[in-house]
Structure formats: structure tokens, C-alpha cells
Amino acid sequence: MIPDCGISSDIISGFCGETPEDHEQTLSLIRESQFDFSYMYFYSERPGTLAARRYPDDVPEDEKKRRLEEIIKLQRKISEQSNLRDVGAITKVLIEGDSKKSPSFWMGRNDQNKVVVFSKEVGSLQPGDYAWLRIVRSTGGTLIGEKVSGMEAIQNN
């Protein structure tokens, strides 16, 4: 119904009482939903929370971590496929700041909340500015962009 929307999720493995069958259902949900990206963690008890007061933390930590690794592996594969579909597209990116890997690159997010990295050599931009970029390649978690001309951006908007 909404083309080009981005869908993300938050997933916790090993919540109190989670069975192996519950974990398999989580993996099935991830496969079916095809989230563009997810924030994934294993459950850890937080003092004072409702869960800490009501539910025993009964899934062993090594099992929580093993399940989380399965979730991460599956989500990375799906995210990589999602990002590959963006290669060649022109997208508007809100610049957030320097790339984590190099101060020579900007990092920002597009309308789907996907991380896009591109060279600072594209002009006098700063955090808070928008840049129109062509996605030239991708990784499992990041899109790599190049600046496009104003005319290209208008034609593709």
C-alpha cells in the first residue's frame, strides 16, 4: 500500500519463558515480514521492571545469545537483499554527521531510515542538510551514495 516504505522491528531473544518453539516462530515472523532492518538484543533483566517482578529469567544466557545469533544472521541476509534493491535508486538523505569509519564521509538516513554514507567532497554540506544521492552499492547494513545533480533529483522525485 505504501511503496518504498521502510519497515523495522525490535526483537528480543530469550525473554522469560521463551521456548524453542517460540524462537522458531520469531524466525518465521522475520522471514515472513522481511524487515528492512531490526534492532536485536537478548533479554537481560532490568531491576524494578514489571518483567523482573513477575517473571523468572529462566532462559540460560548462553541460549539467549545462541538464539540472538540466529536472529542476527537471518536479519542480515534479509537486510542485505533489501539494500541491494536500492542500488541505482536516487534518494534524499538527511545528513546526521560524520561517518563512524571515516571523517571524510558523511552519514545520514533516507526516508526509509536506512543509513547512507557518502563523500564529503560533494559540496558545502553540514549536519541537518539534505543531499540527493544515487545509491551505487550497499552492504548488509549501509547504503553507499554519490551526489547527483539537481536536475537528476527533480526528475526522480
C-alpha positions as CSV (number, residue, x, y, z in Angstrom):
1,M,0.0,0.0,0.0
2,I,2.9,2.4,0.7
3,P,5.7,1.8,-1.9
4,D,9.2,2.5,-0.7
5,C,8.3,2.5,3.0
6,G,10.9,1.1,5.4
7,I,9.8,-1.5,8.0
8,S,12.0,-2.2,11.0
9,S,11.5,-4.1,14.2
10,D,12.9,-4.5,17.7
11,I,13.5,-8.2,18.6
12,I,14.5,-9.6,22.0
13,S,15.6,-13.2,22.2
14,G,15.3,-15.3,25.3
15,F,12.5,-13.4,27.1
16,C,11.3,-15.2,30.2
17,G,9.6,-18.4,29.4
18,E,10.6,-18.4,25.7
19,T,10.6,-21.9,24.4
20,P,12.4,-23.3,21.4
21,E,9.1,-23.3,19.5
22,D,8.6,-19.6,20.4
23,H,12.1,-18.9,19.0
24,E,11.2,-20.7,15.8
25,Q,8.1,-18.6,15.5
26,T,10.2,-15.5,15.8
27,L,12.4,-16.7,13.0
28,S,9.3,-17.5,10.9
29,L,7.9,-14.0,11.6
30,I,11.2,-12.4,10.5
31,R,11.2,-14.4,7.2
32,E,7.6,-13.5,6.5
33,S,7.8,-9.9,7.4
34,Q,11.1,-9.2,5.6
35,F,12.0,-6.3,7.9
36,D,14.4,-3.8,6.2
37,F,16.4,-3.8,9.4
38,S,16.0,-4.7,13.0
39,Y,17.3,-3.7,16.4
40,M,18.2,-7.1,18.0
41,Y,19.1,-7.9,21.6
42,F,19.0,-10.8,24.1
43,Y,16.8,-10.3,27.2
44,S,18.5,-9.1,30.3
45,E,16.6,-8.5,33.5
46,R,16.2,-4.8,34.5
47,P,15.6,-4.3,38.2
48,G,12.3,-2.7,39.1
49,T,10.6,-3.6,35.8
50,L,7.3,-5.5,35.6
51,A,9.1,-8.4,33.9
52,A,11.7,-8.6,36.7
53,R,8.9,-8.6,39.3
54,R,6.6,-11.1,37.7
55,Y,8.6,-13.5,35.5
56,P,11.6,-15.6,36.4
57,D,14.6,-15.1,34.0
58,D,14.6,-18.8,33.1
59,V,16.3,-18.9,29.7
60,P,20.1,-19.5,30.2
61,E,22.2,-16.6,28.9
62,D,24.2,-18.9,26.5
63,E,20.9,-20.0,24.9
64,K,19.7,-16.4,24.7
65,K,23.0,-15.5,22.9
66,R,22.7,-18.5,20.6
67,R,19.2,-17.6,19.6
68,L,20.2,-14.0,19.1
69,E,22.9,-15.0,16.7
70,E,20.4,-17.0,14.6
71,I,18.1,-13.9,14.5
72,I,21.0,-11.6,13.5
73,K,22.2,-14.0,10.8
74,L,18.7,-14.2,9.3
75,Q,18.1,-10.4,9.5
76,R,21.5,-9.6,8.0
77,K,20.6,-11.7,5.0
78,I,17.2,-10.0,4.6
79,S,18.7,-6.5,5.1
80,E,21.4,-7.2,2.5
81,Q,18.7,-8.2,0.0
82,S,16.7,-5.1,0.8
83,N,19.7,-2.8,0.4
84,L,20.7,-4.4,-2.9
85,R,17.2,-3.4,-4.3
86,D,18.2,0.2,-3.6
87,V,21.3,0.2,-5.7
88,G,20.7,2.6,-8.6
89,A,17.9,4.5,-6.9
90,I,18.1,8.2,-6.2
91,T,17.2,9.1,-2.7
92,K,17.0,12.2,-0.4
93,V,19.3,11.8,2.7
94,L,19.2,13.9,5.9
95,I,22.8,14.3,7.0
96,E,23.4,13.4,10.6
97,G,27.1,13.7,11.0
98,D,30.4,12.1,10.2
99,S,30.6,8.5,9.2
100,K,31.8,6.2,12.0
101,K,34.5,4.8,9.8
102,S,36.0,8.0,8.3
103,P,35.7,11.7,8.9
104,S,36.0,12.1,5.1
105,F,32.4,10.8,4.7
106,W,29.0,11.9,5.8
107,M,26.4,9.6,7.4
108,G,22.7,10.2,7.1
109,R,19.4,8.5,6.7
110,N,16.9,8.3,3.8
111,D,13.1,8.2,4.1
112,Q,13.2,4.5,4.9
113,N,15.6,5.3,7.8
114,K,18.4,3.4,6.1
115,V,21.9,4.5,6.8
116,V,23.6,6.1,3.8
117,V,27.3,7.1,3.6
118,F,28.8,9.4,1.1
119,S,31.9,11.5,0.5
120,K,32.2,15.0,1.9
121,E,33.7,16.1,-1.4
122,V,30.2,16.8,-2.8
123,G,30.0,20.4,-1.6
124,S,29.4,22.6,1.4
125,L,27.0,20.5,3.4
126,Q,26.6,20.1,7.1
127,P,24.5,18.1,9.6
128,G,20.8,18.9,9.2
129,D,21.1,19.4,5.4
130,Y,19.5,17.2,2.8
131,A,21.5,15.7,-0.1
132,W,20.2,13.9,-3.1
133,L,22.2,10.8,-3.8
134,R,22.4,7.9,-6.1
135,I,22.9,4.6,-4.3
136,V,25.9,3.0,-6.0
137,R,26.5,0.0,-3.8
138,S,25.4,-1.5,-0.5
139,T,26.5,-3.6,2.4
140,G,24.3,-5.6,4.8
141,G,23.7,-2.5,6.9
142,T,24.7,0.5,4.9
143,L,24.0,2.2,1.5
144,I,26.8,3.9,-0.3
145,G,25.8,7.0,-2.2
146,E,27.1,9.6,-4.7
147,K,25.8,13.1,-5.1
148,V,23.5,13.7,-8.1
149,S,22.8,16.9,-10.0
150,G,19.8,19.0,-9.1
151,M,18.1,18.0,-12.4
152,E,18.5,14.3,-11.7
153,A,17.0,14.7,-8.3
154,I,14.0,16.6,-9.8
155,Q,13.5,14.0,-12.5
156,N,13.5,11.2,-10.0
157,N,11.3,12.8,-7.3
